[in-house]
Amino acid sequence: MTSLLSYLYPITKTIKSEYSGTLEITWYNGKKHLNTKNANYSYGSLQRILKFGLDKIALNKVNSVLLLGLGGGSVIETLRKDFNYAKVITAIDIDPKIIEVAKNEFNLVEDQTLKIICLDALRFVQSNTETFDLIIIDLFIDVTVPDAFLKLNFWSDVLKASSSNGTVLFNASLEKTKSQALNDVIDFLKAHFYTVDIFEKVNGTNTVIIGSGL
Ligand SMILES: C[S@@+](CC[C@H](N)C(=O)[O-])C[C@H]1O[C@@H](n2cnc3c(N)ncnc32)[C@H](O)[C@@H]1O
């Protein structure tokens, strides 16, 4: 019934988060979305943006995924349903409220193929010892990528977590122009990856960067 009604009008539930302010769960066109005051966090345009990136990656060669920024987990739905990706995904999010929302509102279930860790992504990559074939970096607080994720020491740790032929998919910015910090990250990636592709205005808004082949 709720999903039928949502074709007529969105129904919104709000939850307070220490990190992202007010989280809004909204029904839109028969599907639940997770939004903050100014940004779509999960499902909706965010999901289309990451799907655009995933479409460009040879997922048949990917045996493990690290997702930095779980949100409501829409990219996990895309991987599982649109790309039939059945292997292990490790997802990190700093916000326990977001993890609760992912589980309770978006039916994410932890099992042998989905590990969810509540931790600052910065600390996770510093202490991590595993390598992953695909690292998806989707770290936002509302409309902003926190500064720490545009610093090269974070990216050095990301490289250490990437397998030798690994791929990085970075949802980099909602800004109209690239900042100097983002240009520095791009130069760093170009110095370490075999190919680096930069896609601007994906879905009309975001800059998405894909680095492949260390
Ligand atoms: C756009 S949402 C992620 C959406 C998600 N990838 C999806 O597919 O639905 C951004 C997420 O980054 C998380 N985040 C922001 N800063 C973080 C940090 N320092 N460490 C870990 N997660 C962080 C936020 O809590 C939020 O859940």
The ligand as an SDF file (V2000), in Angstrom:
LIG
                    3D

 27 29  0  0  0  0  0  0  0  0999 V2000
   26.3730    9.3930   -0.8430 C   0  0  0  0  0  0  0  0  0  0  0  0
   26.3440    8.4360    0.6210 S   0  0  0  0  0  0  0  0  0  0  0  0
   26.8640    6.8240    0.0620 C   0  0  0  0  0  0  0  0  0  0  0  0
   25.8300    6.1600   -0.8160 C   0  0  0  0  0  0  0  0  0  0  0  0
   26.0910    4.6990   -1.1030 C   0  0  0  0  0  0  0  0  0  0  0  0
   27.3790    4.4840   -1.7240 N   0  0  0  0  0  0  0  0  0  0  0  0
   25.0080    4.0500   -1.9110 C   0  0  0  0  0  0  0  0  0  0  0  0
   25.3320    3.3960   -2.9060 O   0  0  0  0  0  0  0  0  0  0  0  0
   23.8340    4.1630   -1.5730 O   0  0  0  0  0  0  0  0  0  0  0  0
   27.8120    9.0110    1.4480 C   0  0  0  0  0  0  0  0  0  0  0  0
   28.1450    8.2470    2.7100 C   0  0  0  0  0  0  0  0  0  0  0  0
   29.4710    8.5830    3.1220 O   0  0  0  0  0  0  0  0  0  0  0  0
   29.5190    8.3880    4.5210 C   0  0  0  0  0  0  0  0  0  0  0  0
   30.7130    9.0220    5.0780 N   0  0  0  0  0  0  0  0  0  0  0  0
   31.0130   10.3470    5.1130 C   0  0  0  0  0  0  0  0  0  0  0  0
   32.1930   10.5460    5.7210 N   0  0  0  0  0  0  0  0  0  0  0  0
   32.6590    9.3230    6.0680 C   0  0  0  0  0  0  0  0  0  0  0  0
   33.8490    8.8710    6.7100 C   0  0  0  0  0  0  0  0  0  0  0  0
   34.7600    9.7250    7.1860 N   0  0  0  0  0  0  0  0  0  0  0  0
   34.0300    7.5450    6.8570 N   0  0  0  0  0  0  0  0  0  0  0  0
   33.0810    6.6560    6.4350 C   0  0  0  0  0  0  0  0  0  0  0  0
   31.9230    7.0330    5.8540 N   0  0  0  0  0  0  0  0  0  0  0  0
   31.7240    8.3470    5.6650 C   0  0  0  0  0  0  0  0  0  0  0  0
   28.2150    9.0280    4.9910 C   0  0  0  0  0  0  0  0  0  0  0  0
   27.8670    8.6130    6.2970 O   0  0  0  0  0  0  0  0  0  0  0  0
   27.2410    8.5410    3.8980 C   0  0  0  0  0  0  0  0  0  0  0  0
   26.5820    7.3770    4.2950 O   0  0  0  0  0  0  0  0  0  0  0  0
  1  2  1  0
  2  3  1  0
  2 10  1  0
  3  4  1  0
  4  5  1  0
  5  6  1  0
  5  7  1  0
  7  8  2  0
  7  9  1  0
 10 11  1  0
 11 12  1  0
 11 26  1  0
 12 13  1  0
 13 14  1  0
 13 24  1  0
 14 15  1  0
 14 23  1  0
 15 16  2  0
 16 17  1  0
 17 18  1  0
 17 23  2  0
 18 19  1  0
 18 20  2  0
 20 21  1  0
 21 22  2  0
 22 23  1  0
 24 25  1  0
 24 26  1  0
 26 27  1  0
M  CHG  2   2   1   9  -1
M  END
$$$$
